[in-house]
């Protein structure tokens, strides 16, 4: 795979009555994406303290092709379909990395 990495921030608000189900579906999707897709470099989800229905996901893909392929995978489509009624707000923000490091 070639090209520059794609980094996105997703800001979501989830119906508070569905938060536990949403979290389980999100966790399943993230684990499948990391295990099955070489082009998904990292997916990190957090919730805002004192506002657990406000979720932020930092997504890093190897390149545009990896991102586009991710959107077509069965596990992502399952997540999208099963959570569509739970998500009350979604904002996708393209971001530029400044310093991103992790210990493996």
MDTraj code that builds the backbone (N, CA, C; nanometers):
import mdtraj as md
import numpy as np

residues = "UNK UNK UNK UNK UNK UNK UNK UNK UNK UNK UNK UNK UNK UNK UNK UNK UNK UNK UNK UNK UNK UNK UNK UNK UNK UNK UNK UNK UNK UNK UNK UNK UNK UNK UNK UNK UNK UNK UNK UNK UNK UNK UNK UNK UNK UNK UNK UNK UNK UNK UNK UNK UNK UNK UNK UNK UNK UNK UNK UNK UNK UNK UNK UNK UNK UNK UNK UNK UNK UNK UNK UNK UNK UNK UNK UNK UNK UNK UNK UNK UNK UNK UNK UNK UNK UNK UNK UNK UNK UNK UNK UNK UNK UNK UNK UNK UNK UNK UNK UNK UNK UNK UNK UNK".split()
xyz = np.array([
    [0.0834, -0.1180, 0.0000],
    [0.0000, 0.0000, 0.0000],
    [0.0877, 0.1240, 0.0000],
    [0.0489, 0.2217, -0.0800],
    [0.1261, 0.3442, -0.0853],
    [0.0342, 0.4629, -0.0595],
    [0.0932, 0.5797, -0.0470],
    [0.0159, 0.7006, -0.0204],
    [0.0309, 0.7436, 0.1231],
    [-0.0220, 0.8609, 0.1512],
    [-0.0063, 0.9150, 0.2853],
    [-0.1161, 0.8642, 0.3773],
    [-0.0850, 0.8476, 0.5048],
    [-0.1848, 0.7976, 0.5999],
    [-0.3051, 0.8913, 0.6102],
    [-0.4196, 0.8312, 0.6357],
    [-0.5440, 0.9045, 0.6589],
    [-0.5721, 0.8990, 0.8084],
    [-0.5891, 1.0157, 0.8697],
    [-0.6194, 1.0229, 1.0122],
    [-0.7488, 1.1014, 1.0271],
    [-0.8431, 1.0411, 1.1012],
    [-0.9734, 1.1047, 1.1202],
    [-1.0127, 1.0975, 1.2664],
    [-1.0921, 1.1954, 1.3060],
    [-1.1532, 1.1953, 1.4387],
    [-1.3038, 1.1891, 1.4171],
    [-1.3669, 1.0927, 1.4800],
    [-1.5121, 1.0831, 1.4756],
    [-1.5665, 1.1268, 1.6106],
    [-1.6609, 1.2194, 1.6070],
    [-1.7285, 1.2651, 1.7278],
    [-1.8731, 1.2181, 1.7194],
    [-1.9122, 1.1338, 1.8140],
    [-2.0465, 1.0776, 1.8120],
    [-2.1192, 1.1061, 1.9426],
    [-2.2500, 1.1201, 1.9320],
    [-2.3362, 1.1206, 2.0486],
    [-2.4316, 1.0036, 2.0314],
    [-2.4471, 0.9280, 2.1386],
    [-2.5246, 0.8048, 2.1364],
    [-2.6456, 0.8216, 2.2263],
    [-2.7590, 0.7673, 2.1846],
    [-2.8787, 0.7656, 2.2690],
    [-2.8408, 0.6989, 2.4010],
    [-2.8543, 0.7710, 2.5144],
    [-2.8104, 0.7152, 2.6425],
    [-2.8733, 0.5804, 2.6773],
    [-2.9918, 0.5542, 2.6286],
    [-3.0576, 0.4267, 2.6573],
    [-2.9972, 0.3077, 2.5843],
    [-2.9100, 0.3352, 2.4877],
    [-2.8501, 0.2271, 2.4081],
    [-2.6992, 0.2179, 2.4252],
    [-2.6441, 0.2922, 2.5213],
    [-2.4980, 0.3064, 2.5284],
    [-2.4251, 0.1738, 2.5484],
    [-2.4769, 0.0855, 2.6322],
    [-2.4065, -0.0416, 2.6558],
    [-2.4050, -0.1273, 2.5291],
    [-2.5161, -0.1340, 2.4592],
    [-2.5217, -0.2097, 2.3334],
    [-2.4298, -0.1462, 2.2297],
    [-2.4326, -0.0127, 2.2219],
    [-2.3450, 0.0569, 2.1274],
    [-2.1985, 0.0253, 2.1556],
    [-2.1582, 0.0349, 2.2813],
    [-2.0179, 0.0085, 2.3170],
    [-1.9764, -0.1331, 2.2784],
    [-2.0631, -0.2294, 2.2991],
    [-2.0312, -0.3679, 2.2632],
    [-2.0133, -0.3813, 2.1119],
    [-2.1009, -0.3195, 2.0334],
    [-2.0896, -0.3257, 1.8874],
    [-1.9648, -0.2526, 1.8382],
    [-1.9336, -0.1393, 1.8984],
    [-1.8134, -0.0641, 1.8605],
    [-1.6878, -0.1445, 1.8917],
    [-1.6833, -0.2044, 2.0090],
    [-1.5673, -0.2853, 2.0467],
    [-1.5489, -0.4020, 1.9508],
    [-1.6578, -0.4684, 1.9154],
    [-1.6521, -0.5804, 1.8203],
    [-1.5979, -0.5333, 1.6852],
    [-1.6446, -0.4174, 1.6382],
    [-1.6012, -0.3647, 1.5092],
    [-1.4535, -0.3276, 1.5119],
    [-1.4092, -0.2628, 1.6170],
    [-1.2682, -0.2224, 1.6274],
    [-1.1787, -0.3460, 1.6315],
    [-1.2148, -0.4442, 1.7106],
    [-1.1324, -0.5649, 1.7201],
    [-1.1235, -0.6371, 1.5864],
    [-1.2344, -0.6461, 1.5130],
    [-1.2326, -0.7112, 1.3817],
    [-1.1485, -0.6309, 1.2826],
    [-1.1612, -0.4998, 1.2840],
    [-1.0861, -0.4159, 1.1904],
    [-0.9362, -0.4304, 1.2101],
    [-0.8927, -0.4278, 1.3357],
    [-0.7497, -0.4407, 1.3645],
    [-0.6994, -0.5805, 1.3283],
    [-0.7782, -0.6823, 1.3566],
    [-0.7363, -0.8203, 1.3301],
    [-0.7360, -0.8549, 1.1814],
    [-0.8308, -0.8002, 1.1061],
    [-0.8525, -0.8458, 0.9683],
    [-0.8012, -0.7524, 0.8593],
    [-0.7737, -0.6270, 0.8917],
    [-0.7384, -0.5299, 0.7885],
    [-0.5972, -0.4750, 0.8109],
    [-0.5068, -0.5095, 0.7224],
    [-0.3695, -0.4589, 0.7327],
    [-0.3631, -0.3068, 0.7232],
    [-0.4547, -0.2467, 0.6485],
    [-0.4521, -0.1024, 0.6275],
    [-0.5097, -0.0202, 0.7414],
    [-0.5723, -0.0859, 0.8385],
    [-0.6205, -0.0153, 0.9575],
    [-0.5064, -0.0180, 1.0585],
    [-0.4425, 0.0963, 1.0787],
    [-0.3260, 0.1021, 1.1653],
    [-0.3635, 0.1161, 1.3120],
    [-0.4666, 0.1947, 1.3406],
    [-0.5145, 0.2033, 1.4783],
    [-0.6551, 0.2607, 1.4822],
    [-0.7301, 0.2154, 1.5801],
    [-0.8630, 0.2673, 1.6111],
    [-0.8697, 0.2768, 1.7624],
    [-0.8933, 0.3964, 1.8134],
    [-0.8987, 0.4187, 1.9572],
    [-1.0273, 0.4925, 1.9900],
    [-1.1099, 0.4319, 2.0760],
    [-1.2375, 0.4919, 2.1148],
    [-1.2349, 0.5279, 2.2627],
    [-1.2861, 0.6462, 2.2932],
    [-1.2976, 0.6928, 2.4311],
    [-1.4332, 0.7612, 2.4470],
    [-1.4764, 0.7731, 2.5731],
    [-1.5959, 0.8516, 2.6016],
    [-1.5565, 0.9700, 2.6887],
    [-1.6347, 1.0758, 2.6804],
    [-1.6093, 1.1962, 2.7584],
    [-1.6521, 1.1689, 2.9029],
    [-1.5625, 1.1915, 2.9954],
    [-1.5938, 1.1713, 3.1367],
    [-1.7144, 1.2577, 3.1732],
    [-1.8042, 1.2022, 3.2496],
    [-1.9297, 1.2667, 3.2917],
    [-2.0318, 1.2783, 3.1791],
    [-1.9953, 1.2366, 3.0580],
    [-2.0880, 1.2334, 2.9436],
    [-2.0607, 1.1053, 2.8646],
    [-2.0911, 0.9888, 2.9225],
    [-2.0517, 0.8623, 2.8593],
    [-2.1157, 0.8365, 2.7233],
    [-2.2184, 0.9128, 2.6880],
    [-2.2796, 0.8956, 2.5565],
    [-2.2098, 0.9773, 2.4481],
    [-2.1065, 1.0536, 2.4852],
    [-2.0266, 1.1282, 2.3878],
    [-1.8978, 1.0501, 2.3631],
    [-1.8888, 0.9939, 2.2445],
    [-1.7794, 0.9045, 2.2063],
    [-1.6884, 0.9762, 2.1076],
    [-1.5583, 0.9538, 2.1221],
    [-1.4595, 1.0051, 2.0260],
    [-1.3755, 0.8876, 1.9788],
    [-1.3545, 0.8793, 1.8479],
    [-1.2754, 0.7709, 1.7902],
    [-1.1651, 0.8329, 1.7048],
    [-1.0409, 0.7977, 1.7353],
    [-0.9276, 0.8390, 1.6524],
    [-0.8953, 0.7217, 1.5601],
    [-0.9037, 0.7457, 1.4306],
    [-0.8859, 0.6420, 1.3292],
    [-0.7607, 0.6719, 1.2469],
    [-0.6762, 0.5705, 1.2271],
    [-0.5572, 0.5877, 1.1442],
    [-0.5526, 0.4742, 1.0418],
    [-0.5493, 0.5129, 0.9146],
    [-0.5450, 0.4178, 0.8033],
    [-0.4164, 0.4385, 0.7248],
    [-0.3648, 0.3339, 0.6653],
    [-0.2385, 0.3412, 0.5913],
    [-0.2452, 0.4409, 0.4766],
    [-0.3619, 0.4504, 0.4126],
    [-0.3793, 0.5408, 0.2990],
    [-0.5277, 0.5478, 0.2638],
    [-0.5607, 0.6259, 0.1631],
    [-0.7000, 0.6450, 0.1207],
    [-0.7637, 0.5125, 0.0790],
    [-0.6883, 0.4278, 0.0091],
    [-0.7426, 0.2982, -0.0352],
    [-0.7800, 0.2114, 0.0842],
    [-0.6972, 0.2119, 0.1875],
    [-0.7269, 0.1330, 0.3078],
    [-0.8534, 0.1842, 0.3757],
    [-0.8686, 0.3154, 0.3804],
    [-0.9890, 0.3738, 0.4406],
    [-1.1134, 0.3349, 0.3605],
    [-1.1059, 0.3497, 0.2291],
    [-1.2200, 0.3150, 0.1435],
    [-1.2547, 0.1666, 0.1541],
    [-1.1528, 0.0808, 0.1603],
    [-1.1766, -0.0635, 0.1742],
    [-1.2432, -0.0939, 0.3087],
    [-1.1989, -0.0247, 0.4136],
    [-1.2570, -0.0450, 0.5471],
    [-1.4074, -0.0212, 0.5456],
    [-1.4521, 0.0807, 0.4744],
    [-1.5942, 0.1156, 0.4705],
    [-1.6802, 0.0089, 0.4047],
    [-1.6181, -0.0838, 0.3314],
    [-1.6922, -0.1878, 0.2604],
    [-1.6856, -0.3247, 0.3284],
    [-1.6151, -0.3353, 0.4400],
    [-1.5991, -0.4655, 0.5055],
    [-1.7286, -0.5089, 0.5737],
    [-1.7521, -0.6407, 0.5815],
    [-1.8732, -0.6896, 0.6489],
    [-1.8832, -0.6444, 0.7945],
    [-1.7708, -0.6409, 0.8669],
    [-1.7786, -0.6019, 1.0081],
    [-1.8115, -0.4534, 1.0245],
    [-1.7610, -0.3667, 0.9352],
    [-1.7959, -0.2253, 0.9453],
    [-1.9419, -0.2035, 0.9069],
    [-1.9866, -0.2689, 0.8011],
    [-2.1258, -0.2536, 0.7582],
    [-2.2231, -0.3052, 0.8639],
    [-2.1870, -0.4139, 0.9330],
    [-2.2697, -0.4639, 1.0431],
    [-2.2785, -0.3580, 1.1527],
    [-2.1654, -0.3030, 1.1928],
    [-2.1618, -0.1980, 1.2948],
    [-2.2496, -0.0799, 1.2524],
    [-2.2316, -0.0310, 1.1297],
    [-2.3067, 0.0843, 1.0800],
    [-2.4562, 0.0581, 1.0829],
    [-2.4966, -0.0592, 1.0337],
    [-2.6395, -0.0921, 1.0273],
    [-2.7005, -0.1107, 1.1655],
    [-2.6304, -0.1819, 1.2534],
    [-2.6864, -0.2132, 1.3845],
    [-2.6841, -0.0948, 1.4808],
    [-2.6007, 0.0052, 1.4552],
    [-2.5943, 0.1211, 1.5446],
    [-2.6646, 0.2439, 1.4879],
    [-2.7179, 0.2352, 1.3671],
    [-2.7724, 0.3549, 1.3017],
    [-2.8807, 0.4239, 1.3848],
    [-2.9655, 0.3491, 1.4530],
    [-3.0694, 0.4099, 1.5350],
    [-3.0197, 0.4565, 1.6708],
    [-2.8973, 0.4239, 1.7062],
    [-2.8403, 0.4628, 1.8358],
    [-2.7643, 0.5944, 1.8288],
    [-2.7126, 0.6275, 1.7109],
    [-2.6296, 0.7464, 1.6925],
    [-2.7201, 0.8669, 1.6691],
    [-2.7134, 0.9644, 1.7606],
    [-2.7956, 1.0847, 1.7459],
    [-2.7189, 1.1984, 1.6792],
    [-2.5858, 1.1885, 1.6767],
    [-2.5032, 1.2906, 1.6123],
    [-2.3710, 1.2267, 1.5716],
    [-2.3232, 1.2607, 1.4519],
    [-2.1946, 1.2105, 1.4022],
    [-2.1257, 1.3210, 1.3237],
    [-2.0025, 1.3519, 1.3646],
    [-1.9187, 1.4467, 1.2919],
    [-1.7862, 1.3779, 1.2631],
    [-1.7470, 1.3753, 1.1359],
    [-1.6178, 1.3197, 1.0954],
    [-1.5253, 1.4352, 1.0616],
    [-1.4076, 1.4357, 1.1238],
    [-1.3136, 1.5453, 1.1067],
    [-1.1821, 1.4885, 1.0549],
    [-1.1374, 1.5375, 0.9395],
    [-1.0044, 1.5020, 0.8900],
    [-0.9033, 1.5833, 0.9699],
    [-0.8034, 1.5156, 1.0236],
    [-0.7023, 1.5827, 1.1056],
    [-0.5632, 1.5519, 1.0514],
    [-0.4675, 1.6368, 1.0869],
    [-0.3281, 1.6151, 1.0506],
    [-0.2513, 1.5750, 1.1759],
    [-0.1810, 1.4626, 1.1706],
    [-0.1057, 1.4207, 1.2883],
    [0.0081, 1.5173, 1.3195],
    [0.0304, 1.5379, 1.4462],
    [0.1447, 1.6170, 1.4921],
    [0.2487, 1.5225, 1.5502],
    [0.2111, 1.4481, 1.6525],
    [0.2991, 1.3483, 1.7121],
    [0.2101, 1.2327, 1.7575],
    [0.2307, 1.1179, 1.6988],
    [0.1515, 1.0003, 1.7336],
    [0.2475, 0.8838, 1.7550],
    [0.2518, 0.8350, 1.8765],
    [0.3412, 0.7243, 1.9099],
    [0.2665, 0.6276, 2.0000],
    [0.3055, 0.5051, 1.9964],
    [0.2508, 0.4062, 2.0895],
    [0.3560, 0.2993, 2.1156],
    [0.3441, 0.2364, 2.2269],
    [0.4304, 0.1239, 2.2594],
    [0.3529, -0.0026, 2.2285],
    [0.4135, -0.0920, 2.1564],
    [0.3463, -0.2171, 2.1181],
    [0.3766, -0.3263, 2.2147],
])
top = md.Topology()
chain = top.add_chain()
for i, resn in enumerate(residues, 1):
    res = top.add_residue(resn, chain, resSeq=i)
    for name in ("N", "CA", "C"):
        top.add_atom(name, md.element.get_by_symbol(name[0]), res)
traj = md.Trajectory(xyz[None], top)
